[in-house]
């Protein structure tokens, strides 16, 4: 019984998805917005000696995330400068 209900659901979902209107939108230009780098905030914290490894791992994870963010911002800004020069 469950198999029949599942089969009917799949058949009806394919019927309705086949009737949906599909559109392809082609964008002709790239819109660039200059992104700003947010300075890293430093803080002094106290931790228990047993938690040093966790704190170091958290710091490395945060540094990695900020490094990726900074790289993406710089890459985007360079691309926008290149596109801006080409469009002028």
FILUM-48119 format. One record per residue: z, x, y of N, C-alpha, C in turn; residue number from 1. Coordinates in steps of 0.1 Angstrom, whole numbers, plus 2048, in hexadecimal, padded with zeros to 3 digits. Atoms other than C-alpha are relative to their C-alpha. Layout:
% FILUM-48119
{{Z X Y} {Z X Y} {Z X Y} NUM} ...
END
This chain:
% FILUM-48119
{{800 808 7F4} {800 800 800} {800 809 80D} 1} {{7FF 7F7 7F5} {809 81C 818} {7F3 807 802} 2} {{80C 7F9 7FF} {7E9 82E 810} {7F5 7F7 807} 3} {{80A 809 7FB} {7D4 80F 819} {803 7FE 80F} 4} {{7FD 801 7F1} {7E6 80B 83B} {7FC 80D 807} 5} {{805 7F3 7F9} {7E0 830 843} {7F1 801 801} 6} {{80E 800 800} {7BC 82D 839} {7FA 7F7 80B} 7} {{805 809 7F6} {7B7 80E 84F} {803 806 80E} 8} {{7FD 7FA 7F3} {7C8 820 86C} {7F6 80A 804} 9} {{80A 7F6 7FD} {7B0 83D 869} {7F3 7FB 803} 10} {{80E 807 7FD} {791 827 867} {800 7FA 80D} 11} {{800 806 7F2} {79B 814 886} {801 80A 80B} 12} {{7FF 7F6 7F6} {7A4 833 899} {7F2 807 802} 13} {{80E 7FA 7FE} {781 842 892} {7F7 7F6 806} 14} {{809 809 7FA} {770 822 89C} {803 7FF 80F} 15} {{7FD 801 7F2} {782 821 8BE} {7FD 80D 807} 16} {{803 7F3 7F9} {77D 846 8C5} {7F1 802 801} 17} {{80F 7FF 7FF} {758 843 8BE} {7FA 7F7 80B} 18} {{805 808 7F5} {755 828 8D9} {804 805 80D} 19} {{7FB 7FB 7F3} {767 83C 8F4} {7F4 807 807} 20} {{80A 7FA 7F7} {752 847 911} {803 80F 802} 21} {{7FE 7F1 7FE} {74D 86D 913} {7F9 805 80C} 22} {{806 7FA 7F5} {746 880 932} {802 80F 800} 23} {{800 7F2 7FE} {73E 8A4 939} {800 803 80F} 24} {{7FF 7FC 7F2} {749 8B1 95B} {7FE 80F 802} 25} {{802 7F2 7FE} {73B 8D1 967} {804 803 80E} 26} {{7FB 7FC 7F2} {74D 8E2 984} {7F7 80B 804} 27} {{809 7F6 7FB} {736 8F6 99A} {806 80C 807} 28} {{7FA 7F6 7F9} {74F 90B 9AC} {80F 802 7FB} 29} {{7F2 7FC 804} {770 91D 9A5} {808 7FF 80D} 30} {{7F7 801 7F5} {78D 914 9BC} {80B 80B 7FE} 31} {{7F5 7F5 801} {7A4 932 9C3} {80B 7FD 80A} 32} {{7F5 801 7F7} {7C6 931 9D2} {808 80D 7FE} 33} {{7F9 7F3 801} {7D8 951 9DA} {80E 7FD 7FB} 34} {{7F3 802 806} {7F7 954 9C5} {809 80B 805} 35} {{7F6 7F7 7FB} {817 965 9D1} {808 805 7F5} 36} {{7F7 7FA 80A} {82C 97D 9BD} {80F 7FD 804} 37} {{7F2 803 7FD} {850 972 9BB} {808 80C 7FD} 38} {{7F8 7F4 802} {868 98F 9BF} {80B 7FD 7F5} 39} {{7F6 801 80B} {87F 995 9A1} {80E 800 806} 40} {{7F3 801 7FB} {8A3 98B 9A7} {809 809 7F7} 41} {{7F7 7F8 808} {8BD 9A4 99C} {80F 7FB 801} 42} {{7F2 805 800} {8E1 99B 992} {808 809 7F7} 43} {{7F6 7F8 808} {8FF 9AE 985} {808 7F6 7F8} 44} {{7F8 809 808} {90F 99C 968} {80A 808 7F7} 45} {{7F7 7FA 809} {92C 9A3 952} {7FE 7FA 7F2} 46} {{802 805 80D} {928 9A0 92D} {80A 807 7F6} 47} {{7F7 7FA 80A} {93E 9A7 90F} {7F8 80A 7F8} 48} {{807 7F6 807} {936 9C6 8FB} {7F9 7FB 7F4} 49} {{807 805 80C} {92D 9B2 8DD} {7F2 7F9 804} 50} {{80C 808 7FB} {911 9A0 8F2} {7F6 80A 806} 51} {{809 7F7 7F9} {900 9C0 8FF} {7F2 7FF 7FA} 52} {{80E 801 806} {8E3 9BD 8E6} {7F9 7F4 804} 53} {{806 80D 7FC} {8DD 999 8EF} {7FC 801 80F} 54} {{803 7FF 7F2} {8DE 9A1 914} {7F3 809 802} 55} {{80B 7F7 7FF} {8C5 9BE 910} {7F3 7F9 7FB} 56} {{80B 807 805} {8AE 9A8 8FB} {7FB 7F5 80A} 57} {{804 80A 7F6} {8AF 98D 916} {7FA 806 80C} 58} {{806 7F9 7F5} {8A8 9A6 931} {7F1 804 7FD} 59} {{80D 7FB 804} {88A 9B4 91E} {7F6 7F4 7FF} 60} {{808 80C 801} {87D 990 918} {7FC 7FC 80E} 61} {{802 804 7F2} {881 988 93D} {7F6 809 807} 62} {{809 7F6 7FB} {870 9A8 947} {7F1 7FE 7FB} 63} {{80D 802 806} {853 9A1 930} {7F9 7F3 806} 64} {{805 80C 7FA} {84F 97E 93E} {7FC 802 80E} 65} {{804 7FD 7F2} {84F 98A 962} {7F4 809 801} 66} {{80C 7F7 800} {837 9A6 959} {7F3 7F8 7FE} 67} {{80B 808 802} {81F 98D 94B} {7FC 7F7 80C} 68} {{802 808 7F4} {823 976 969} {7F9 808 80B} 69} {{805 7F7 7F6} {81D 993 981} {7F1 804 7FD} 70} {{80D 7FC 804} {7FE 99E 96E} {7F6 7F5 802} 71} {{809 80C 7FE} {7EF 97B 96E} {7FE 7FD 80F} 72} {{802 803 7F1} {7F5 977 994} {7F7 80A 806} 73} {{808 7F5 7FB} {7E5 999 99B} {7F1 7FE 7FC} 74} {{80E 802 805} {7C7 991 985} {7F9 7F4 807} 75} {{806 80B 7F9} {7C2 96F 995} {7FD 803 80E} 76} {{803 7FC 7F2} {7C4 97D 9B8} {7F4 809 801} 77} {{80B 7F7 800} {7AB 998 9B0} {7F3 7F8 7FD} 78} {{80C 808 803} {793 97E 9A1} {7FD 7F7 80C} 79} {{803 808 7F4} {797 968 9C0} {7FA 808 80B} 80} {{806 7F7 7F6} {78F 985 9D7} {7F2 803 7FC} 81} {{80E 7FD 804} {770 98D 9C2} {7F7 7F4 802} 82} {{808 80C 7FE} {764 969 9C3} {7FE 7FD 80E} 83} {{801 802 7F1} {76C 967 9E8} {7F5 809 806} 84} {{809 7F7 7FB} {757 985 9EF} {7F2 7FC 7FC} 85} {{80D 804 805} {73A 978 9DA} {7FB 7F3 807} 86} {{803 80D 7F9} {73B 955 9EB} {7FC 802 80E} 87} {{803 7FF 7F2} {739 963 A0E} {7F2 805 803} 88} 
END
